[in-house]
Amino acid sequence: MTKIRLLAEVGNREQGTGNREQWTRIDANTIIKLLLQEVYSVISYLLLEVLMGY
C-alpha cells in the first residue's frame, strides 16, 4: 500500500465513509506541495552557497 493510499484510508476512518477519491486527492496534493517545498529549500540553499563562494 502506498503512502498516499494509506493516508486516504486513515482519512476515511476519521471521517466515516466519505468520498475516498476526494481524500486521496487532498492527501496527494498535500504531499506534493511538501515535497516541492523541500526541493525548493535545498535548491535555494545550494544556490546561496554557490553565490557566497562557500
Secondary structure, 3 states (H helix, E strand, C coil): CCHHHHHHHHHHHHHCCCCHHHHHHHHHHHHHHHHHHHHHHHHHHHHHHHHHCC
